[in-house]
Structures are given as structure tokens and as C-alpha cells.
Amino acid sequence: MKTFGLAIVLVLLLAAPAVAATDENVSLETLLKAGWQVVGYAAANQSAVESAMILLRHAEQSYLVQCRASYDVTRSPSVTSHCYKLR
């Protein structure tokens, strides 16, 4: 069930408008289209909130990017994400 929840968060996140931020306010969708690869994730389910921490890497960059993506049925917008560089 956790994998299904993570899949839902990722699908909804990629279909939603960009709400993510690194130093330049980049969305998770933009990072993936630019060649960043998912190298790890952890999912959690707390009541009405599905969330995932997603770790991304790019072959040409010396840093990793971590994103927190969540789907909360009690909020509007329901899908949010926040991305930042790990140095």
C-alpha cells in the first residue's frame, strides 16, 4: 500500500503546477526533464497526508537535490513540493 501511495503522490505531483523550490524555484517535473534521476525515496502516510522524500542526482552536478512531495486532502492546493540542494 505504501508503494501505491508513493505512486499516487508522484503522479499527482508531476501533473500539478510547479510549487517546488531550489535556489531558482525549480519544480520536480523540471528537474526530471533536465536529466536528474531519482536515486532514493522514503514514503510516509499520516492520516489524510501522503508524503515522500525524493533524492535526485545529475551526472554533471557535484550536489544532490532533495524534494519533499506531499498530497493532503485537507488543503488546497492538495499537492505541494519543496526541493533544495544538498551540498
TASULGI-V500785 format. One record per helix or strand. SS is the DSSP state (~ for helix, > for strand). FROM is the first residue (numbers start at 1). TO is the last residue. If there is no record, write none. Layout:
SS|FROM|TO ; SS|FROM|TO
This chain:
~|2|15 ; ~|28|33 ; >|37|46 ; >|49|57 ; >|64|72 ; >|79|86
